[in-house]
Amino acid sequence: MTLTKPPGAGAAGPAADHAPASPRVLGRSAARATGLLAALLALLLVLVLSIALGAKPLPAGAVWPGLTDPASPDHTVVHDMRLPRTLLGLLAGLALGLAGAVMQALTRNPLADPGLLGINAGASAAVVSAIAFLGVGTYTGYVWFAFAGAAAVSALVYTVGGGRGATPARLALAGAALNAALYSYVNAAMILDAASLERMRFWTVGSLAGARAETVGHLLPFVAAGALLALALGRPLNAMAMGDDAARALGARPALVRAGAVAAVTLLCGAATAACGPIVFVGLLVPHLVRSLTGPDLRWLLPYCAVLAPVLLLGADVAGRLVARPGELQVGIVTAVLGGPVFLYFVRRGRAVKA
């Protein structure tokens, strides 16, 4: 039997490691490496802008002393507020970008996104329940409920969407229905509990404003574990793009790959949602953009997403701080405003929903 390999998936085979690379392949790899370096530079730029710009204008010369000198009058703003916020945006963006790419590869569904498929809503509902009914009030408490909610909704969407026979349209419809139901529950719980409403009113739209150094420290191990697992799945997910039988012939174990992918998405989405609330469209838009640059090969697509998703999230956060100065727009609102028209564009062009 002859296996026809899609572009980018041939590298998943064992023989690919020993086959000589053609000049064309080497040139493509060099171009991808150069593009990744450019993406890293863009990330560095947006990190600097996120620390330097905000609702309170600061002269350029005050940023570095505010970051490094505790005696600086701007130390509280730069070091204690903007630096944790920037690091939280970096980790949350990386988590959402990788989660979206893994979900799209696993489900073979270009609409797969932690927000659109209800996974963020599941994490949010679990966190709101913990706050309203159990009195949980710290990130370390939120995160375990967020993991449970994300995992439960992942399984439910897959089951309601048809299980192994699920199509992109059915998964999207199942996710939309659960998303609406869960957010209705979140709103009801917040209305019935005044303390929850006060604590959650910014969190539920997605915000980096409440970032603290301890939050970043608690988030880091979960995102690191999820990111390492996601990146390790690049090669086997490439193999699974050709179907389970072909993947087995290439040495992959589909059931184990699916379990690892669900674990990675749960870690990434649960940790990010617990820290900054549900932020939609980042996991949808970035993989689409990256795929046009790298092709479908997940060994390149995943690192690109890990770099460019924080660029999008932090860029949206900086824009939200500047357009409503001296107040600010929450980053979840900005990403929704940016992502909504692009999502409609995908649908109208027939690139997203294919039953």
Phi, psi and chi 1 to 4 in degrees:
 res  aa     phi    psi   chi1   chi2   chi3   chi4
   1 MET       -  137.1  178.6  178.3   65.7      -
   2 THR  -101.2  130.8  -58.4      -      -      -
   3 LEU   -98.4  127.4  -63.1  177.0      -      -
   4 THR   -93.5  121.0  -58.7      -      -      -
   5 LYS  -100.3  131.3  -60.6  179.5 -178.9  180.0
   6 PRO   -71.7  163.3   25.5  -32.1      -      -
   7 PRO   -58.1  133.5  -21.4   30.3      -      -
   8 GLY    87.6  -16.0      -      -      -      -
   9 ALA   -91.1  -15.9      -      -      -      -
  10 GLY   -63.4  -26.5      -      -      -      -
  11 ALA   -69.0   -8.1      -      -      -      -
  12 ALA   -77.8  -16.2      -      -      -      -
  13 GLY   -77.3  152.6      -      -      -      -
  14 PRO   -61.9  -35.3  -21.0   31.5      -      -
  15 ALA   -69.0  -21.1      -      -      -      -
  16 ALA   -64.7  -26.4      -      -      -      -
  17 ASP   -69.8  -21.6  -65.6  -28.0      -      -
  18 HIS  -109.3  -12.0  -53.6  -71.5      -      -
  19 ALA   -72.0  139.4      -      -      -      -
  20 PRO   -67.0  138.8   22.6  -32.1      -      -
  21 ALA   -84.4  135.8      -      -      -      -
  22 SER   -77.7  160.2   68.2      -      -      -
  23 PRO   -57.1  -34.8  -25.6   34.1      -      -
  24 ARG   -64.6  -43.4 -176.9  177.0  178.6 -178.9
  25 VAL   -64.2  -42.3  171.7      -      -      -
  26 LEU   -63.1  -39.6  -69.5  174.0      -      -
  27 GLY   -65.1  -39.0      -      -      -      -
  28 ARG   -65.9  -40.8 -172.1 -177.4  -59.4  121.4
  29 SER   -64.5  -39.3  -64.0      -      -      -
  30 ALA   -64.2  -39.7      -      -      -      -
  31 ALA   -64.9  -40.7      -      -      -      -
  32 ARG   -65.2  -40.6  -71.5  168.0  172.0  170.3
  33 ALA   -64.3  -40.5      -      -      -      -
  34 THR   -63.8  -42.2  -57.8      -      -      -
  35 GLY   -62.9  -38.5      -      -      -      -
  36 LEU   -65.6  -38.0 -172.8   58.3      -      -
  37 LEU   -63.2  -41.6  177.7   60.2      -      -
  38 ALA   -63.2  -38.9      -      -      -      -
  39 ALA   -63.8  -39.0      -      -      -      -
  40 LEU   -64.1  -38.1  -73.6  167.9      -      -
  41 LEU   -65.6  -40.0  -67.6  175.4      -      -
  42 ALA   -62.6  -38.7      -      -      -      -
  43 LEU   -64.3  -43.5  176.7   59.1      -      -
  44 LEU   -59.9  -41.9  178.1   61.1      -      -
  45 LEU   -62.6  -45.6  175.1   61.0      -      -
  46 VAL   -70.3  -29.8   80.2      -      -      -
  47 LEU   -62.9  -43.6  -71.9  171.9      -      -
  48 VAL   -63.7  -43.8  172.1      -      -      -
  49 LEU   -64.2  -37.0  -67.7  176.4      -      -
  50 SER   -65.6  -34.1  179.9      -      -      -
  51 ILE   -78.3  -33.6  -66.4  174.0      -      -
  52 ALA   -85.0  -30.6      -      -      -      -
  53 LEU  -108.4  149.3  -58.3  176.7      -      -
  54 GLY  -179.9 -171.7      -      -      -      -
  55 ALA   -63.4  -34.1      -      -      -      -
  56 LYS   -95.9  115.0  177.1 -176.3  177.0 -178.5
  57 PRO   -68.1  137.3   17.3  -22.0      -      -
  58 LEU  -126.8  139.4  -69.0  175.4      -      -
  59 PRO   -65.1  150.4   21.3  -30.1      -      -
  60 ALA   -56.8  -36.5      -      -      -      -
  61 GLY   -71.6  -10.4      -      -      -      -
  62 ALA   -91.5  -10.8      -      -      -      -
  63 VAL   -69.9  -51.5  174.3      -      -      -
  64 TRP   -64.6  -46.8 -177.9 -109.4      -      -
  65 PRO   -59.9  -37.9  -23.8   33.9      -      -
  66 GLY   -65.2  -27.9      -      -      -      -
  67 LEU   -81.1  -32.7 -167.8   60.9      -      -
  68 THR  -114.5  -19.7   59.1      -      -      -
  69 ASP  -110.1  109.0 -176.9    6.6      -      -
  70 PRO   -60.8  -21.4  -21.5   32.3      -      -
  71 ALA   -82.9   -8.9      -      -      -      -
  72 SER   -66.7  140.8  169.3      -      -      -
  73 PRO   -65.8  -18.3   20.1  -30.6      -      -
  74 ASP  -100.3    9.1  -60.6  -51.2      -      -
  75 HIS   -62.7  -40.6 -177.7   75.8      -      -
  76 THR   -63.1  -43.8  -61.5      -      -      -
  77 VAL   -67.6  -48.2  172.2      -      -      -
  78 VAL   -78.6  -52.2  177.2      -      -      -
  79 HIS   -81.5  -43.2 -175.7  -86.2      -      -
  80 ASP   -88.5  -20.7  -63.3  -17.4      -      -
  81 MET  -114.3  -55.4  -63.1  174.6   64.7      -
  82 ARG   -75.9  -35.7  -70.6 -172.6 -173.1  170.2
  83 LEU   -65.0  -49.9 -180.0   60.0      -      -
  84 PRO   -60.2  -37.0  -23.0   33.2      -      -
  85 ARG   -63.3  -41.6 -178.0  171.9 -174.8  157.4
  86 THR   -66.5  -43.7  -61.4      -      -      -
  87 LEU   -66.2  -37.2  -65.7  176.0      -      -
  88 LEU   -63.6  -42.3  177.8   60.7      -      -
  89 GLY   -63.9  -36.6      -      -      -      -
  90 LEU   -62.5  -49.2  171.5   65.1      -      -
  91 LEU   -69.4  -42.5  -67.6  174.6      -      -
  92 ALA   -66.6  -41.0      -      -      -      -
  93 GLY   -63.6  -44.4      -      -      -      -
  94 LEU   -58.7  -44.1 -178.2  150.7      -      -
  95 ALA   -63.3  -46.7      -      -      -      -
  96 LEU   -69.8  -37.9  -65.5  173.1      -      -
  97 GLY   -64.2  -46.9      -      -      -      -
  98 LEU   -65.6  -41.1  -75.8  175.8      -      -
  99 ALA   -61.8  -42.9      -      -      -      -
 100 GLY   -63.3  -42.9      -      -      -      -
 101 ALA   -64.7  -42.7      -      -      -      -
 102 VAL   -65.1  -42.0  169.9      -      -      -
 103 MET   -63.8  -42.4  -71.8 -179.8   65.8      -
 104 GLN   -64.3  -38.7  -70.9  177.3   16.1      -
 105 ALA   -70.3  -42.0      -      -      -      -
 106 LEU   -67.0  -43.9 -179.2   65.9      -      -
 107 THR   -90.5   -7.5   61.8      -      -      -
 108 ARG    52.3   41.6  -57.2  176.4 -161.1  170.6
 109 ASN  -128.4  110.0  176.7   10.0      -      -
 110 PRO   -64.6  -13.4  -16.6   28.7      -      -
 111 LEU   -88.0   -6.0  -84.4 -179.5      -      -
 112 ALA   -63.7  124.6      -      -      -      -
 113 ASP  -157.7  140.8  168.1   77.9      -      -
 114 PRO   -55.5  -32.0  -26.0   34.0      -      -
 115 GLY   -80.4  -45.9      -      -      -      -
 116 LEU   -69.5  -30.3  -66.5  175.4      -      -
 117 LEU   -92.3    9.1  -67.1 -172.3      -      -
 118 GLY    85.0    2.6      -      -      -      -
 119 ILE   -69.2  -42.3  -65.6  175.7      -      -
 120 ASN   -62.5  -37.9  -75.8  -12.2      -      -
 121 ALA   -64.4  -38.8      -      -      -      -
 122 GLY   -62.6  -43.7      -      -      -      -
 123 ALA   -63.3  -41.1      -      -      -      -
 124 SER   -63.8  -44.6  -60.5      -      -      -
 125 ALA   -61.6  -40.1      -      -      -      -
 126 ALA   -66.8  -40.4      -      -      -      -
 127 VAL   -67.1  -43.8  171.5      -      -      -
 128 VAL   -61.7  -39.6  169.0      -      -      -
 129 SER   -61.9  -41.2  -61.7      -      -      -
 130 ALA   -63.5  -38.5      -      -      -      -
 131 ILE   -73.1  -46.7  -68.2  173.1      -      -
 132 ALA   -73.0  -36.9      -      -      -      -
 133 PHE  -111.9  -19.7  -55.3  121.1      -      -
 134 LEU  -116.3   -5.4  -59.6  177.3      -      -
 135 GLY    73.1   19.5      -      -      -      -
 136 VAL   -70.0  136.1  177.5      -      -      -
 137 GLY  -138.6   12.2      -      -      -      -
 138 THR  -127.2  159.9   63.7      -      -      -
 139 TYR   -61.5  -40.3  174.3   78.3      -      -
 140 THR   -63.3  -26.1   50.7      -      -      -
 141 GLY   -79.8  -42.2      -      -      -      -
 142 TYR   -57.9  -43.1  -65.3  162.5      -      -
 143 VAL   -63.2  -36.3   71.1      -      -      -
 144 TRP   -69.3  -37.4  -58.7  111.0      -      -
 145 PHE   -68.0  -37.9  -73.1   92.6      -      -
 146 ALA   -62.5  -41.9      -      -      -      -
 147 PHE   -59.5  -46.7  -73.1  155.3      -      -
 148 ALA   -62.6  -44.4      -      -      -      -
 149 GLY   -64.9  -41.7      -      -      -      -
 150 ALA   -64.1  -44.0      -      -      -      -
 151 ALA   -65.9  -41.5      -      -      -      -
 152 ALA   -64.0  -43.6      -      -      -      -
 153 VAL   -71.3  -34.5  171.9      -      -      -
 154 SER   -56.3  -48.2  -63.0      -      -      -
 155 ALA   -66.3  -39.1      -      -      -      -
 156 LEU   -68.4  -43.1 -168.1   55.4      -      -
 157 VAL   -62.1  -42.6  166.7      -      -      -
 158 TYR   -63.0  -40.3 -176.5   71.2      -      -
 159 THR   -70.5  -48.8  -58.2      -      -      -
 160 VAL   -65.4  -34.3  173.3      -      -      -
 161 GLY   -73.7   -5.0      -      -      -      -
 162 GLY   119.5    3.7      -      -      -      -
 163 GLY    61.6 -130.7      -      -      -      -
 164 ARG   -65.4  -23.2  -67.7 -174.7  177.2 -135.9
 165 GLY   -93.2   14.2      -      -      -      -
 166 ALA   -66.1  141.3      -      -      -      -
 167 THR  -109.7  162.3   64.3      -      -      -
 168 PRO   -54.4  -41.3  -28.7   35.5      -      -
 169 ALA   -66.0  -42.4      -      -      -      -
 170 ARG   -67.6  -38.7  -68.3 -179.6   67.7  177.6
 171 LEU   -64.3  -41.9  -73.5  171.8      -      -
 172 ALA   -64.4  -41.8      -      -      -      -
 173 LEU   -66.5  -43.4  -70.5  172.1      -      -
 174 ALA   -61.6  -43.4      -      -      -      -
 175 GLY   -63.5  -40.8      -      -      -      -
 176 ALA   -64.8  -41.4      -      -      -      -
 177 ALA   -64.4  -47.2      -      -      -      -
 178 LEU   -66.6  -36.3  -73.6  170.1      -      -
 179 ASN   -58.8  -48.2 -156.7   52.4      -      -
 180 ALA   -63.6  -44.5      -      -      -      -
 181 ALA   -63.7  -43.4      -      -      -      -
 182 LEU   -69.1  -39.2  -71.1  168.4      -      -
 183 TYR   -71.5  -29.0  -83.4  126.4      -      -
 184 SER   -62.8  -42.4  -64.0      -      -      -
 185 TYR   -63.0  -43.2  165.0   77.2      -      -
 186 VAL   -58.6  -47.1  167.4      -      -      -
 187 ASN   -63.6  -40.8  -68.6  -30.0      -      -
 188 ALA   -63.2  -44.0      -      -      -      -
 189 ALA   -62.8  -37.9      -      -      -      -
 190 MET   -70.7  -36.3  -69.8  170.5   60.6      -
 191 ILE   -68.2  -38.1  -70.4  171.6      -      -
 192 LEU   -75.1  -18.0  -66.6  172.9      -      -
 193 ASP  -126.2  105.7 -169.7  -68.4      -      -
 194 ALA   -62.0  -38.3      -      -      -      -
 195 ALA   -64.3  -39.2      -      -      -      -
 196 SER   -65.1  -41.0  -63.6      -      -      -
 197 LEU   -59.1  -46.6  174.9   62.0      -      -
 198 GLU   -63.9  -39.9 -178.8   63.9   25.7      -
 199 ARG   -75.8  -28.1 -158.0  177.7  -53.7  167.6
 200 MET  -107.6   -3.0  -55.7  -65.6  -69.1      -
 201 ARG   -64.4  -31.8   59.3 -164.3 -179.2   97.4
 202 PHE   -89.6  -34.7  -72.1  116.9      -      -
 203 TRP   -60.2  -38.6 -176.4   88.1      -      -
 204 THR   -69.3  -19.5   51.6      -      -      -
 205 VAL   -94.6   -3.5  -63.2      -      -      -
 206 GLY    88.6  110.6      -      -      -      -
 207 SER  -148.6  145.4  174.4      -      -      -
 208 LEU  -103.0    1.1  -56.8  178.2      -      -
 209 ALA   -66.4  -27.2      -      -      -      -
 210 GLY   -89.9   17.1      -      -      -      -
 211 ALA   -63.1  138.0      -      -      -      -
 212 ARG  -133.5  157.2  -61.5  -69.1 -177.6  -91.7
 213 ALA   -59.4  -38.8      -      -      -      -
 214 GLU   -68.2  -32.2   56.9  -90.4   21.3      -
 215 THR   -63.5  -45.0  -56.2      -      -      -
 216 VAL   -60.7  -42.7  175.5      -      -      -
 217 GLY   -62.7  -38.5      -      -      -      -
 218 HIS   -72.1  -34.0  -69.5  -48.3      -      -
 219 LEU   -71.7  -36.1  177.8   65.6      -      -
 220 LEU   -54.4  -49.3  179.0   58.8      -      -
 221 PRO   -63.8  -36.0    8.0  -14.2      -      -
 222 PHE   -68.3  -43.6  -62.4  111.8      -      -
 223 VAL   -67.0  -40.0  173.0      -      -      -
 224 ALA   -62.2  -44.0      -      -      -      -
 225 ALA   -64.0  -45.3      -      -      -      -
 226 GLY   -65.0  -38.6      -      -      -      -
 227 ALA   -67.7  -43.7      -      -      -      -
 228 LEU   -62.6  -40.8  -70.3  173.4      -      -
 229 LEU   -65.1  -43.4 -178.8   56.2      -      -
 230 ALA   -62.3  -45.6      -      -      -      -
 231 LEU   -65.1  -34.9  -67.9  170.5      -      -
 232 ALA   -67.9  -20.8      -      -      -      -
 233 LEU   -86.9   -0.7  -69.9  170.3      -      -
 234 GLY   -56.7  -50.1      -      -      -      -
 235 ARG   -67.1  -49.9 -174.2 -179.4  -67.2  -88.0
 236 PRO   -64.4  -32.1   14.2  -26.5      -      -
 237 LEU   -68.3  -33.3  -76.6  172.1      -      -
 238 ASN   -58.5  -44.9  -86.8  -14.5      -      -
 239 ALA   -63.9  -39.0      -      -      -      -
 240 MET   -71.4  -13.9  -72.4 -175.3   62.8      -
 241 ALA   -62.4  -21.3      -      -      -      -
 242 MET   -93.4    1.7  -64.4 -178.6  -71.9      -
 243 GLY   106.7  160.0      -      -      -      -
 244 ASP   -63.7  -41.6  -73.6    4.5      -      -
 245 ASP   -63.7  -46.3  -69.1  -21.6      -      -
 246 ALA   -64.3  -37.8      -      -      -      -
 247 ALA   -62.4  -41.7      -      -      -      -
 248 ARG   -63.9  -39.3  -70.4 -171.2 -171.4   95.1
 249 ALA   -63.6  -27.0      -      -      -      -
 250 LEU   -92.8    5.9  -66.5  169.9      -      -
 251 GLY    97.8   -0.2      -      -      -      -
 252 ALA   -84.3  156.9      -      -      -      -
 253 ARG  -117.8   96.6  -60.4  169.3   62.9 -176.7
 254 PRO   -53.4  -44.2  -27.7   36.1      -      -
 255 ALA   -62.5  -42.0      -      -      -      -
 256 LEU   -68.2  -38.2 -171.8   59.0      -      -
 257 VAL   -63.9  -43.9  172.8      -      -      -
 258 ARG   -62.7  -43.2  -72.0 -167.0 -177.0   93.2
 259 ALA   -62.7  -42.5      -      -      -      -
 260 GLY   -64.2  -39.1      -      -      -      -
 261 ALA   -65.9  -42.2      -      -      -      -
 262 VAL   -64.3  -40.0  170.1      -      -      -
 263 ALA   -63.6  -42.6      -      -      -      -
 264 ALA   -63.2  -45.9      -      -      -      -
 265 VAL   -64.5  -39.7  169.3      -      -      -
 266 THR   -64.4  -45.1  -59.1      -      -      -
 267 LEU   -60.2  -48.0  -80.3  168.7      -      -
 268 LEU   -68.5  -49.3  -66.5  167.4      -      -
 269 CYS   -70.5  -41.6  -67.7      -      -      -
 270 GLY   -62.4  -44.9      -      -      -      -
 271 ALA   -65.9  -45.7      -      -      -      -
 272 ALA   -65.9  -42.5      -      -      -      -
 273 THR   -68.2  -39.1  -56.8      -      -      -
 274 ALA   -62.4  -33.8      -      -      -      -
 275 ALA   -80.7  -40.9      -      -      -      -
 276 CYS  -134.9   11.8   51.4      -      -      -
 277 GLY    85.2  175.9      -      -      -      -
 278 PRO   -76.0  119.5   26.3  -32.2      -      -
 279 ILE  -119.0  120.2  -63.2  175.8      -      -
 280 VAL   -99.8  163.1  -62.8      -      -      -
 281 PHE    77.7  -18.0  -72.2  119.2      -      -
 282 VAL   -63.6  -46.2  173.8      -      -      -
 283 GLY   -70.8  -14.9      -      -      -      -
 284 LEU   -89.8  -47.9  171.6   68.9      -      -
 285 LEU   -72.1  -44.4  -61.2 -177.7      -      -
 286 VAL   -64.3  -47.5  173.8      -      -      -
 287 PRO   -59.5  -35.8  -26.6   36.4      -      -
 288 HIS   -63.0  -45.4  -86.8  -76.3      -      -
 289 LEU   -63.1  -45.2  170.8   64.1      -      -
 290 VAL   -67.1  -37.6  170.1      -      -      -
 291 ARG   -61.3  -30.7 -156.7  172.2  -76.0  112.3
 292 SER   -72.5  -17.2   66.1      -      -      -
 293 LEU   -96.7  -37.7  -58.9  173.7      -      -
 294 THR  -108.6  -15.5   66.7      -      -      -
 295 GLY    82.1 -171.6      -      -      -      -
 296 PRO   -82.8   -3.0   30.7  -34.8      -      -
 297 ASP   -66.9  112.3 -171.1  -13.6      -      -
 298 LEU   -69.5  -18.8  -74.3  158.6      -      -
 299 ARG   -65.7  -23.9  -65.1  173.4  -55.9  165.0
 300 TRP  -102.3  -38.2  -75.3  100.6      -      -
 301 LEU   -61.9  -41.9 -171.0  142.5      -      -
 302 LEU   -65.1  -47.3  -70.4  170.7      -      -
 303 PRO   -61.4  -38.2  -24.3   34.0      -      -
 304 TYR   -61.3  -44.9  -95.8   85.9      -      -
 305 CYS   -61.4  -38.9  -72.2      -      -      -
 306 ALA   -63.0  -26.7      -      -      -      -
 307 VAL   -92.7  -43.7  174.5      -      -      -
 308 LEU   -81.7  -27.2  -70.8  178.1      -      -
 309 ALA   -62.3  -43.8      -      -      -      -
 310 PRO   -62.7  -31.3  -23.3   33.3      -      -
 311 VAL   -61.3  -45.9  172.7      -      -      -
 312 LEU   -64.5  -46.9  172.9   61.3      -      -
 313 LEU   -66.2  -46.5 -174.1   61.3      -      -
 314 LEU   -69.3  -35.6  -74.1  170.8      -      -
 315 GLY   -61.5  -42.0      -      -      -      -
 316 ALA   -65.1  -37.7      -      -      -      -
 317 ASP   -65.7  -43.4 -174.3   49.7      -      -
 318 VAL   -63.4  -43.1  171.3      -      -      -
 319 ALA   -60.9  -41.5      -      -      -      -
 320 GLY   -64.1  -32.4      -      -      -      -
 321 ARG   -71.5  -33.8  -68.9 -175.6 -123.4  169.1
 322 LEU   -86.3  -38.2  -63.0 -179.3      -      -
 323 VAL   -71.9  -24.7  -62.7      -      -      -
 324 ALA  -113.0   17.0      -      -      -      -
 325 ARG   -52.3  135.5 -173.8 -175.2  -75.4  178.9
 326 PRO   -84.2   -3.6   31.8  -35.3      -      -
 327 GLY   -86.0 -157.8      -      -      -      -
 328 GLU  -159.2  153.7   67.7  175.2   67.4      -
 329 LEU   -93.2  135.9  -71.6  176.8      -      -
 330 GLN   -65.6  146.2  -54.8  -57.2  -49.5      -
 331 VAL   -62.9  -30.6   67.0      -      -      -
 332 GLY   -63.5  -33.7      -      -      -      -
 333 ILE   -68.9  -43.2  -62.9  173.9      -      -
 334 VAL   -65.1  -44.8  179.6      -      -      -
 335 THR   -65.7  -33.2   58.1      -      -      -
 336 ALA   -67.6  -40.5      -      -      -      -
 337 VAL   -63.9  -40.1  169.7      -      -      -
 338 LEU   -73.6  -39.5  -66.2  174.6      -      -
 339 GLY   -79.8  -31.3      -      -      -      -
 340 GLY   -56.3  -53.7      -      -      -      -
 341 PRO   -62.1  -36.5  -23.5   33.6      -      -
 342 VAL   -67.6  -39.2  179.5      -      -      -
 343 PHE   -60.6  -45.6  173.0   73.3      -      -
 344 LEU   -62.4  -35.6  -67.1  176.5      -      -
 345 TYR   -62.3  -44.3  170.3   78.4      -      -
 346 PHE   -59.4  -43.1  -71.7  149.2      -      -
 347 VAL   -66.6  -45.9  173.7      -      -      -
 348 ARG   -64.5  -34.2  -74.6 -177.5   60.0   85.3
 349 ARG   -82.5   -1.9  -69.2  -66.1  -61.8  -90.8
 350 GLY    74.4   18.4      -      -      -      -
 351 ARG   -91.2  -10.3  -64.5  176.1 -178.0  175.0
 352 ALA  -108.7  -58.7      -      -      -      -
 353 VAL   -95.9  114.5  178.7      -      -      -
 354 LYS  -134.2  109.0  -66.5 -174.7 -177.1  -65.8
 355 ALA   -70.4      -      -      -      -      -
